[in-house]
Amino acid sequence: MKRLLATLGLALLLGQAQAAPDLSGVTLVLGDQARGLRAMMEAAGTLEGTPYQYRWANFQGAAPLFEAQRVGAVDTSYAGDLPVLMAASGGVPLKLIATNVGYPQANGLLVQKDSPIRSVRDLKGRTVVVSSAKGSISQHLLYAALEEAGLKREDVTVKFVLPTDASAAFNAGQIDAWATFDPYLGIAEQHGARLLRDGQGLTTALGFLTATPASLEDPAKRAAIADFAGRLAQARAWAVAHPQDYARVYAELTRLPEGAAVAISTRTSRGLRPVQPADVAAVQQVADLFSELQVLPKPVDVAALADASVFTQEAKP
């Protein structure tokens, strides 16, 4: 009986191996923001030897990235929790396939270095520019910071400006207060901007690698996306274990000043992991809050978006 079971088990494994999809004809379009994922993966060298083709599609923020995902122009994307919720609430087809555990310091409220604004309470009656669009992680930070300071959301005027435009305006002294995220946050700090408040204790700092359901329904693309997620996890682990090497290569690939590259790269990620129930619960709280605030077009069931079967292994440094 044991021999029969062993034979059947071997036959099953062989059958699975024979049924493994051929990835040579697959091309993935990998959505990215400000070349963050691309820089990390090229620095770590984890995309070498992929059994499929790929190309990067770069966007300056989550809003245009998810518009591309809406029309099927990308197979995968990466963004923080609230932008993902905003996209899902607005009808963008997506599945959460991996969780990135980030640093809340990568999201911050900035003012000019000589600004009379010394605390969040001083924002009352002023205009705050938020990048990139309604439903961004920076909007989440702003609202949480206002509540912490005892202010109402109506106490400030909020304007939404895409990061590159906001960066230019801030550098020109045309913006008094700016809620933004890395790499734009780190670049502005290197140019002398003063940090008023970052996301520590205010935001989840969780981000998600997502994929379109249509791509996941294709067995070959699903296998390629799972492989890509594993390689991204390896790149994250490498960056955590080799911060100086990563910062150097990040500066070269993004053409950022070394100081900005070091600041940004050291607070990029604590690692990529499979989607966990705790992640779903934490982000559901964010979804409920912003649904109540009528920022999300409609409520979001985070558990229904999660697909923990695509990526199941955590990478080690």
C-alpha positions as CSV (number, residue, x, y, z in Angstrom):
1,M,0.0,0.0,0.0
2,K,2.8,2.4,0.9
3,R,4.5,1.7,-2.4
4,L,1.2,2.3,-4.2
5,L,0.7,5.6,-2.4
6,A,4.3,6.6,-3.2
7,T,3.8,5.7,-6.8
8,L,0.6,7.7,-7.0
9,G,2.3,10.6,-5.3
10,L,5.2,10.6,-7.7
11,A,2.8,10.4,-10.6
12,L,0.9,13.4,-9.2
13,L,4.1,15.4,-8.9
14,L,5.1,14.5,-12.4
15,G,1.7,15.4,-13.7
16,Q,2.0,18.8,-12.0
17,A,5.4,19.4,-13.4
18,Q,4.2,18.5,-16.9
19,A,1.2,20.8,-16.4
20,A,3.4,23.8,-15.4
21,P,2.7,26.6,-17.8
22,D,5.2,27.6,-20.4
23,L,6.2,31.2,-19.5
24,S,8.4,31.9,-22.5
25,G,5.5,33.6,-24.3
26,V,4.4,35.7,-21.4
27,T,5.1,39.4,-21.1
28,L,4.3,41.2,-17.9
29,V,3.8,44.9,-17.7
30,L,4.9,46.0,-14.3
31,G,3.4,49.2,-12.9
32,D,5.7,51.3,-10.8
33,Q,5.8,54.7,-9.1
34,A,8.8,57.0,-9.4
35,R,10.9,54.0,-10.5
36,G,10.9,52.8,-6.9
37,L,10.4,49.0,-7.6
38,R,12.6,49.0,-10.7
39,A,15.5,50.7,-8.9
40,M,15.3,48.2,-6.0
41,M,15.1,45.1,-8.2
42,E,17.8,46.2,-10.5
43,A,20.0,47.0,-7.6
44,A,19.4,43.6,-6.1
45,G,19.7,41.9,-9.5
46,T,16.6,39.7,-8.8
47,L,15.1,40.1,-12.2
48,E,18.0,38.4,-14.0
49,G,17.0,35.2,-15.8
50,T,13.3,35.5,-15.7
51,P,11.5,32.8,-17.7
52,Y,9.2,35.4,-19.1
53,Q,9.5,38.9,-20.7
54,Y,8.7,42.1,-18.8
55,R,8.6,45.8,-19.2
56,W,8.2,48.6,-16.7
57,A,5.5,51.2,-16.8
58,N,6.4,54.2,-14.6
59,F,4.0,56.7,-13.1
60,Q,4.5,59.7,-10.8
61,G,1.8,58.6,-8.4
62,A,-0.9,56.0,-7.6
63,A,-3.8,57.8,-9.3
64,P,-2.4,57.5,-12.9
65,L,-1.0,54.1,-12.1
66,F,-4.4,52.7,-11.2
67,E,-6.0,54.4,-14.2
68,A,-3.7,52.3,-16.3
69,Q,-4.7,49.2,-14.3
70,R,-8.4,50.1,-14.9
71,V,-7.9,49.7,-18.7
72,G,-5.7,46.7,-18.4
73,A,-2.5,48.5,-19.4
74,V,-0.5,47.0,-16.5
75,D,-0.6,43.5,-15.0
76,T,0.7,44.5,-11.6
77,S,0.9,47.7,-9.5
78,Y,2.2,48.7,-6.1
79,A,0.7,51.4,-3.8
80,G,-0.1,52.3,-0.2
81,D,-3.3,51.2,1.5
82,L,-5.6,54.2,0.9
83,P,-4.8,54.6,-2.9
84,V,-5.5,50.8,-3.3
85,L,-8.8,51.3,-1.5
86,M,-9.6,54.3,-3.6
87,A,-8.9,52.4,-6.8
88,A,-11.0,49.4,-5.7
89,S,-13.8,51.6,-4.6
90,G,-13.8,53.4,-7.9
91,G,-14.1,50.1,-9.8
92,V,-10.5,49.4,-10.7
93,P,-10.2,45.5,-11.0
94,L,-7.5,44.4,-8.6
95,K,-6.4,41.7,-6.2
96,L,-4.1,42.2,-3.2
97,I,-1.4,39.5,-3.6
98,A,1.4,40.6,-1.2
99,T,1.8,43.1,1.6
100,N,4.7,45.5,1.9
101,V,5.5,46.6,5.4
102,G,6.8,50.1,5.1
103,Y,8.0,52.9,7.3
104,P,5.5,55.6,8.4
105,Q,8.4,58.1,8.1
106,A,8.2,57.8,4.3
107,N,5.0,60.0,4.4
108,G,5.1,63.5,5.8
109,L,3.8,67.0,6.2
110,L,6.3,69.6,5.0
111,V,6.6,73.4,5.3
112,Q,9.2,75.8,4.0
113,K,12.3,76.0,6.1
114,D,11.6,79.6,7.1
115,S,7.8,79.1,7.5
116,P,6.1,80.6,10.6
117,I,4.1,77.3,10.8
118,R,5.7,75.5,13.7
119,S,3.1,72.8,14.5
120,V,0.1,71.1,12.9
121,R,-2.2,73.4,14.8
122,D,-0.7,76.3,12.9
123,L,-2.2,74.9,9.7
124,K,-5.6,76.2,10.8
125,G,-7.0,78.5,8.1
126,R,-4.2,77.6,5.6
127,T,-4.1,75.7,2.4
128,V,-2.4,72.3,2.3
129,V,-1.4,70.7,-0.9
130,V,-1.8,66.9,-1.0
131,S,-0.1,64.6,-3.4
132,S,-1.1,62.9,-5.6
133,A,-4.9,62.8,-5.8
134,K,-8.0,62.3,-3.6
135,G,-7.5,59.2,-1.6
136,S,-3.8,59.2,-1.3
137,I,-1.7,58.1,1.7
138,S,-0.8,61.7,2.2
139,Q,-4.5,62.7,2.6
140,H,-4.7,59.9,5.3
141,L,-1.7,61.4,7.1
142,L,-3.1,65.0,6.9
143,Y,-6.5,64.0,8.3
144,A,-4.9,61.9,11.1
145,A,-2.5,64.7,12.0
146,L,-5.3,67.3,12.1
147,E,-7.3,65.1,14.5
148,E,-4.2,64.5,16.7
149,A,-3.8,68.3,16.9
150,G,-7.4,68.9,17.8
151,L,-8.4,70.4,14.5
152,K,-11.2,69.7,12.1
153,R,-10.7,68.7,8.5
154,E,-12.7,71.8,7.6
155,D,-10.0,74.0,9.3
156,V,-7.8,73.7,6.3
157,T,-8.2,74.0,2.6
158,V,-7.0,71.0,0.7
159,K,-5.8,71.0,-2.8
160,F,-4.7,67.9,-4.7
161,V,-1.7,68.2,-7.0
162,L,0.4,65.5,-8.7
163,P,3.8,65.1,-7.1
164,T,6.0,66.4,-9.8
165,D,4.0,69.6,-10.2
166,A,3.7,70.0,-6.4
167,S,7.4,69.5,-6.0
168,A,8.2,72.3,-8.5
169,A,5.7,74.6,-6.9
170,F,7.0,73.9,-3.4
171,N,10.6,74.4,-4.5
172,A,9.5,77.8,-6.0
173,G,8.0,78.8,-2.7
174,Q,4.5,78.7,-4.0
175,I,3.2,76.2,-1.5
176,D,3.2,76.8,2.3
177,A,2.3,73.3,3.4
178,W,2.6,70.0,1.5
179,A,1.6,66.5,2.4
180,T,3.6,64.0,0.3
181,F,5.6,60.8,0.3
182,D,9.0,59.4,-0.8
183,P,10.8,60.0,-3.0
184,Y,9.3,63.5,-3.2
185,L,9.4,63.9,0.6
186,G,13.1,62.9,0.8
187,I,14.1,65.2,-2.1
188,A,12.3,68.2,-0.6
189,E,13.9,67.6,2.8
190,Q,17.3,67.5,1.2
191,H,16.5,70.9,-0.3
192,G,15.8,72.3,3.1
193,A,12.1,71.7,3.7
194,R,11.1,71.3,7.3
195,L,9.2,68.2,8.4
196,L,6.1,69.2,10.5
197,R,4.8,65.6,11.1
198,D,5.4,62.2,9.6
199,G,3.2,59.1,9.7
200,Q,4.6,57.5,12.9
201,G,1.6,56.4,15.0
202,L,-0.9,57.8,12.5
203,T,-0.9,55.5,9.4
204,T,-0.6,51.8,8.8
205,A,2.5,52.1,6.5
206,L,1.1,49.1,4.7
207,G,1.3,48.9,0.9
208,F,0.2,46.2,-1.5
209,L,1.4,44.5,-4.6
210,T,-1.7,44.1,-6.7
211,A,-2.6,42.3,-9.9
212,T,-5.5,42.4,-12.3
213,P,-8.0,39.6,-12.0
214,A,-7.7,39.0,-15.8
215,S,-4.0,38.5,-15.5
216,L,-4.4,36.1,-12.6
217,E,-7.0,34.1,-14.5
218,D,-4.4,33.3,-17.2
219,P,-2.4,30.3,-15.8
220,A,0.8,31.4,-17.5
221,K,0.5,35.0,-16.4
222,R,-0.5,33.9,-12.9
223,A,2.7,31.8,-12.6
224,A,4.8,34.7,-13.9
225,I,3.2,37.2,-11.4
226,A,3.9,34.7,-8.6
227,D,7.5,34.5,-9.7
228,F,7.7,38.3,-9.9
229,A,6.3,38.7,-6.4
230,G,9.0,36.2,-5.1
231,R,11.7,38.2,-6.8
232,L,10.4,41.4,-5.4
233,A,10.4,39.9,-1.9
234,Q,14.0,38.9,-2.5
235,A,14.9,42.4,-3.6
236,R,13.2,43.9,-0.5
237,A,15.2,41.5,1.7
238,W,18.4,42.3,-0.1
239,A,17.8,46.1,0.4
240,V,17.1,45.6,4.1
241,A,20.3,43.6,4.5
242,H,22.5,45.8,2.4
243,P,21.3,49.4,3.0
244,Q,24.5,51.2,1.9
245,D,24.8,49.2,-1.4
246,Y,21.2,49.8,-2.1
247,A,21.4,53.5,-1.5
248,R,24.4,53.8,-3.8
249,V,22.7,52.0,-6.7
250,Y,19.4,53.7,-6.0
251,A,21.2,57.1,-6.4
252,E,22.7,55.9,-9.7
253,L,19.5,54.6,-11.1
254,T,17.3,57.5,-10.1
255,R,19.9,60.2,-10.5
256,L,19.0,61.6,-7.1
257,P,21.6,63.3,-4.9
258,E,23.3,60.8,-2.6
259,G,21.9,62.4,0.5
260,A,18.3,62.1,-0.7
261,A,18.9,58.5,-1.9
262,V,20.2,57.4,1.5
263,A,17.3,59.0,3.3
264,I,14.7,57.4,1.0
265,S,16.3,54.0,0.6
266,T,16.6,53.4,4.3
267,R,12.9,53.9,4.9
268,T,11.5,52.2,1.8
269,S,10.4,48.8,3.2
270,R,10.8,46.3,6.1
271,G,10.0,43.5,3.7
272,L,7.3,42.0,1.5
273,R,5.2,39.2,2.9
274,P,2.1,37.2,2.1
275,V,-1.2,39.0,2.8
276,Q,-2.2,38.2,6.4
277,P,-5.5,38.5,8.2
278,A,-4.0,41.2,10.4
279,D,-3.2,43.3,7.2
280,V,-6.8,42.9,6.0
281,A,-8.2,43.9,9.4
282,A,-6.0,47.0,9.7
283,V,-6.8,48.2,6.2
284,Q,-10.5,47.5,6.6
285,Q,-10.4,50.1,9.4
286,V,-8.9,52.6,7.0
287,A,-11.6,51.6,4.4
288,D,-14.4,52.1,6.9
289,L,-13.1,55.5,8.1
290,F,-12.7,56.9,4.6
291,S,-16.0,55.5,3.5
292,E,-17.6,57.3,6.5
293,L,-15.8,60.5,5.4
294,Q,-17.2,60.0,1.9
295,V,-13.7,60.0,0.4
296,L,-14.3,56.5,-1.0
297,P,-17.0,56.4,-3.6
298,K,-18.4,53.3,-2.0
299,P,-17.6,50.9,0.8
300,V,-14.8,48.3,0.3
301,D,-14.7,44.7,1.5
302,V,-10.9,44.3,1.9
303,A,-11.1,40.5,2.5
304,A,-12.8,40.1,-0.9
305,L,-9.8,41.8,-2.6
306,A,-7.2,39.7,-0.9
307,D,-5.7,36.6,-2.7
308,A,-3.2,35.0,-0.5
309,S,-2.7,32.0,-2.8
310,V,-0.5,33.8,-5.4
311,F,2.5,34.7,-3.2
312,T,3.0,32.4,-0.1
313,Q,6.7,32.7,0.8
314,E,8.5,35.4,2.7
315,A,12.1,36.1,1.5
316,K,15.0,36.1,3.9
317,P,18.0,38.4,3.6
